[in-house]
């Protein structure tokens, strides 16, 4: 298998499945790498960074499968959501919008980024994805908590967006290194 096919190919080889499982595990762990925000009690985590990186590195089917495995693990009670939360109650709660938006990112980013790495395009798509996540999550938070719009913007968008933008830019810049590692791993 050539290097391009290893990154963009649709085959689910044993090595590819193991690599996807490893990234699903990294996605699960990333929920625990968090900083609580003092005024809102919400957390800034590495979930957004990891799901963006997965969507930038893997083809659509693989990106989606990785994120669905993570979502299903959390839905059945494995504590893989922010702060070690899990279950359908969490998904239907105030922060569920952020969680569901990650699945949409896993679909949309691979479609928008293109197959060949272009730093500017990948950065723009990455930044757009975190803005989407924060907007989608904020709107969900507003309606689930019956918040005024000003409060929802402050608690659900502005408190996250600066760090999320930094994480998005970093994720877009490290894609070539991750693709190289993944390609090299797939050829062994």
Number of C-alpha atoms within 10 A of each C-alpha: 9 10 15 13 12 22 22 17 15 14 12 12 11 10 14 19 14 13 16 21 16 13 20 24 15 16 25 26 18 20 22 19 14 15 13 12 13 8 8 11 10 18 18 19 21 23 24 27 24 23 28 26 25 28 29 32 28 26 22 20 16 24 26 23 17 26 27 17 17 22 24 15 18 21 19 11 15 16 18 23 28 23 16 13 17 20 18 13 12 18 19 14 13 20 21 19 22 23 21 19 20 27 21 15 26 28 20 16 26 24 15 14 21 14 15 11 16 14 16 13 15 24 20 15 24 30 22 16 26 27 19 17 23 24 21 21 23 26 19 22 24 21 13 15 12 11 14 10 14 10 13 21 18 13 20 26 21 14 18 20 18 12 15 25 20 13 21 26 20 16 24 25 19 14 20 15 11 18 20 16 12 19 20 13 13 20 11 6
